[in-house]
Amino acid sequence: MVGDFTGWSGGTLFALENGTRWMQQNKAEVALPLLEKAVRLDPTLEEAYFQAGKALALLGRGQEADA
């Protein structure tokens, strides 16, 4: 690999993977804090934004996802 990329931190992967698993179980209220953490740890992580937006929509907070 070329460049300075050192990979995601374990915390980022943990938050994203577990948040996604909770979403698969329709537990958006549990998933959202994990997904928000993944976004904070790696703001370039598109999957975390996508999953967090889905969680917000399921919680009736879809307007926050647009912000």
N, C-alpha and C positions, 0 to 999 in steps of 0.2 A: 504494500500500500504506500502511496506517495502522499506527502504532506504531513500536517500536524494532527490529523484526526486520531484520537485515542479511543474512540468508541463511546458508547453510552455508559454512564455510570450504572452500577447495579441498582441504585435507587430509582433511576429513570425506568429501567426495564421492569423492575418489580412493580412500580406504580402503574405503568401502562398495561402490563400483562394481567395484573390482578384487577384493575379497573375494567378491562375488557371482559374478563371472566364474569365479574359481577353483572355487567351489562347483559351477557348471555343468559344470566339467571333472572333477568328483569328486576334487578336490584339497583336502580339508578341512584337511589339515595346513598347507597354504600359506595357505588362506583365513582360518583362525581368527585369527592375529595381526592381520591387516588389519581384520577385523570387530570384534575387541576394541578396536582403536584407534578405530574409528568410534564405538563405544559410549562410550569415554572422552571423545572430543571433543564428542559431542552425546548425552547420556544420555536425551534424549527421542526419539531416532530408533528407532522400533519395528522397522523393517525390519532394522536392524543387529542388534538382539537376536534377532529371528527367525532370521536367517541364522547367527548365532553359535551359537544353540541347535541348529540342524541340524548344524553342523560338529561340535559337541561330541558329539552323538548318533552321528554317523558314526565318530567316533574312539573310541567306547566310553566316553565321559565324560558320558553323558546326565544323571547325577545332579548334575553341576556346573551344568547348564542350569536345573535346578529351583531352585537357590539364589539 
